Amino acid sequence: MFIIFTHLADWLAFTLLGLAPSSKLGEAVHFFIEDTTKIFFLLIVMIYFIALIRASLNIEKVRDYLAEKNRFIGYFMGSIFGAITPFCSCSSIPVFLGFTSGGIPVGITMSFLLTSPLINEVAILLLLSLVGWKIMLVYVLAGLSVGIAGGIFLDLIHAEKLLQPFALKAYQSATPIVSIDSSRPKLSYKDRHAFAKQELLDILSRVWKWVFIGVGLGAALHGFLPVSWVEANLGSGQWWSVPLSVFLGIPLYSNATGVIPIMESLITKGLPVGTTLAFCMSTVAVSFPEFILLKQVMTWRLLAIIIMLLLTSFTVIGWVLNAIN
Amino acid sequence: MKEIQVLGSGCAKCIKTAELIQSVAAECNIPVNVVKESNPEVIMSYGVMTTPAVVIENALKHSGSIPNRKKVESWLK
């Protein structure tokens, strides 16, 4: 069904603009048109329908659910919920404190918060349509593993001792959560529509610029970066290319929407899958502005541990995937 | 004078919420004192996990989004 966007791009780039299909500029413009139209179409349709379904899922429900679960199911479910719960990164501090003061271990809370930027419906959708289901599946499994393993590790080292004093106190004096959610009325179709419309506008207003930046860079790489250069310099032969790409991803801050078109372009140029995924995860998950926010509830030491944990796991994932391929 | 707090980490939506309450209050000629509260400890004490949230005279009225105009009017009257 996505072939229609290829035809549209053919027509706009080659017929209307008169660019030669084999020229560098022609290839880049074609890539740009095909991807932006496809991405916006998918975003609008899918965000709306997914939001209709998950209108009744909210953060309070997730907390009540996680508070009742045993630890090991907790890490797993924490990561899953991190992936599917509608959640704005500007709420990460209140969510962290809400979970902690409800007695949920820091590791499980972090499973939730680490997976949240990595996996969401927009990312899954774009991966599926731009790079195919196999890489999408690998990306999702890698993202969940980072969340689960990260959470378990943080509880093993008793990360709660490295919280800010007031947050630690809230955790230690946690009282069982009184669920206020059961009293909420059931959602009518009208409520769901209102929620879905709001979600759609929210997400679009947040990501539209990333689509253009991401696809723009992807298109430039697609048209102008020679395959031979990638193979010679960034092929899987060099062990250091994975940690290097993880470090390059740190200062580049984007969200999944912006980075996936770049992935698409790099993979078709012959960049190994492991290196590409490691770069993307680092770009999406490690952003300094958000880490600085977490400083309000954590000590610098814990923040540094979490950043190292993320960088190490992305590197390991990259190496393993390159080795398998 | 109604004491109104807008809880949130200073994101765009929190600022818009505070502005909305100010403008509705001005239209209805109701004296209010709107304060933006970004201290995480205070936000936690109200049990709020999604921001922006609105607290009027120490009671939590709303959380998770920019409230609509009708809602704001109903709080002020």
Interface residues (C-beta under 8 A of the other chain):
Chain A: N58 I59 E60 R63 C88 C90 S91 I93 P94 V95 L97 G98 F99 S101 F166 A170 Q198 L293 Q296 V297
Chain B: L7 G8 S9 C11 K13 P40 E41 I43 M44 G47 V48 M49 T50 T51 G64 S65
